[in-house]
Amino acid sequence: MKLELTVLICDDHPIFRQGLKQIIDGDPRLTVVAEAEDGESALARIEQHTPQVVVLDLDMPNKDGFDVARVIRQKKLPVQVIILTMHKDERMMNAALDLGVKGYVLKDSAINEIVSAIKAVGENQNYISPQLSSYLLNRNSRAAALLKQHPGLESLTATERRVLKLIAEYKTSKQIGEILFISIRTVEHHRANICEKLDLKGSHALLKFAAEHQAEL
């Protein structure tokens, strides 16, 4: 089947944004349907144009790329996210992946990589700039080691894993309930199940575990 994807570009540098647009539109299977210069306008145009992929600069005024990705996840908007960044920082990449970002591309190589990145995330695959591949290997290795140490992680339901990730972000039970549209009592039930499956004991054991292993969850 022929791949056809619609794209929104958000970057506060118009010359760079125009360069990306020309490259993306140069592929007959990709179409840029809108552009934005900051995070607030990006969210408005995502809802207006419903692109399949949004390319977000990480450093932007009026909501940065992380803020926009967080809203996209909270609202469950049907769009895949690619982050563009100047930062070769492992913690920032992990933070992006924790927000559900599918693509993480260095700006200095975006001209060469952006089409491949869009096509990958458009098919629900991850794309990480090759220069950062060691970071992804580190993340995967730590996740495998954590699973070996706590095999109960495999038995967590999708909702329990989502709750665990939100706990890692220091969300309260009330906040988790609002995000997942469930009652506080249901959140507490999930927390108890997670503790039992991971053999965590003590009033702060779950929060400590989640915070320490946020990047691997």
N, C-alpha and C positions, 0 to 999 in steps of 0.2 A: 504494500500500500504506500502511496506517495505521502511523504511527510510534509504537512503544511502547518506552520505555526505562526501565531500572531504574537507580537512582542511590544512591550513598553520599555523605553529607556529612560532612566532617571539619573541625571548627573548635572551638577551645578556649573559645569564648564561647557559653554555652548559649542566651542570648537571641537572638543573631544567628543561631545555627544553627537555632533554632526558627522564626525569621522566614523563612529560606531554605526550610525544609521546607514551610511553609504555601504559599509561592508555587509551589514545584515541584509539590507534590501538587495544587495548584489547577488544573494542566493535566491533562486526562484522559488524555493520552498519556505522562505521566511519573509514575513511582512511586518514592518514597524507600523503599528496602528496609532501610537501616541508617544509624546515625549513629556518629560517633567523636569523642573529645575530644582525641586526640593521635595522633602518627604511628604508634606501635607498635600501638595498638588499631585504627587504620585498616587497617594491613596484615593484621591478624588477621581483620577483618571483610570485607575484600575477598576473602580466600580462603574465608571461610565463606559469604558471600552471593553471590559472583560477580556484582557489579553490572556494567552495561555502561559506566557513567560514574561517575567519582569526582571530587567537588569538594573540593579540598584548600586549606586556609588555608596560606599560605607560612610564617608564623611560628607554630610550635607546639612544645610540649615533646615530649621523647621521640621525636625525629626530626621535622625540619621538612618542609615540602612538597617541597623538592628531594630530601631523603633518601628520602622515600616514592616519589617519581617514579623515582629511581635504582633502587630495589629492584624496582619494577614492571617496569622495562625489563630489568634483569638476569635476573629470573625469567620474563620474557616472559608476564606475566599479561595475559589478554585483556580489558583495561579501558582506556578512554580517560580522559585526565587533564585536568582544568581546575584551574588555580592561581588562588586568590584572593589579592590582595595590596594593601597600602596603598602600595607603593613604585612611584613613577613613574620607574623607573630602566631605561634601555635595556639595560645590561649584564645586569641580572637577567632581563629578558624574554628576551634572547638565550640566557642560560644555561638557562632553562626550555625553550625550543624545542629546544636542543641535546640535552636529555634526552628528547625525544619528546613533550613536552607539547603537546596540541592546542589548549587554550584558556587564555587569560591575561586575567583579568578584575579590574578595580580594585574593591576592596571598597565604595568610596563610590558605585559605580554598579551593584553586583551585583543589587540588588533589581529594577532595570529590565532587566538584561541576562542574568540567569542562565538563564532559560528558553530564550532564543535561543541562548545559548552551548551548553547541553546538547544541543539539537537539532542544532546544527551539528557538534559533535564526535561525536555519535552516528552521524552519516553520514560520518565520517572526514574532516571538513573542519576547517580552522583557524578559531578565533574569537579575535580580539584586541579589547579594548575600543577603541572609536573614538578615545578620547583618546590612545591609543598608536599610532595608525595610521602616524604619521610614522616611528616606530621601525621598523616592519615594512617601510616603503618604503626606509629607509636600509639595512636588512639585505638586501633584495632587490637594491638597486642595487649594493651592495658585492659580492654574490655574482655578479652579471652582469659586473662589472668584473674580478673574479678569473677567471672563466671565459674572458673575452676574453684575459686575460694568460697564462693557463695552459689552453689548450684541451684538453690531455690529461686534464683532470678529467672530461670527458664520456666518456672511454673506460674509466674505472675501473669495475670490477665492483661489485656491491652489497657484497660482502664486503670488497673493497679500500677502499671508502669508509667502511665501518664501522671498519676497522682504522685508517684515517687519523683519524677522529674520536676514537678511543680514544687514539691517539698525542697528539692535541691536549690530551687530559686528563692527559697525562704518565703514561700507563700503560706498564709495561714489557712486553716481549714475553711474559714468563711470565704476567703478569696478563691480557693480551689473549687469550692462549691459553685461560686458564681461563674467561674471560667468553664466548668464542665456541666453546668446546669443541673446540679444534684444538690441534695440537702447536706447540711453540715453533718447530720447523723450518718448519712451514707459515706461521706468522706472519712469520718472516724472509723467506720466499719472497714473501709479499704485500708486505712492505716494499720488497723489491728491485724488484718490478714497479711499485709506486707511484713510486719514485724514477725509474725508466726512463721511465714515461709522463709524468711532470712535469718531466723533465730536471733532476733535483736531484742535485747531486754534493757529496761531502764527508760525513764521519761524522755531523755533527749537522744537516745541511741539511734532512732530513725533519722532525725534531723542531721546528726553527725555523720552517719553513713552516707546519706544523700549528698550532703555538701562536699564530703571528701571525694566522692566518686562521680560527681556531676558529669564530667566529660566522657565517662565510660558507660553511662546509663542509656 
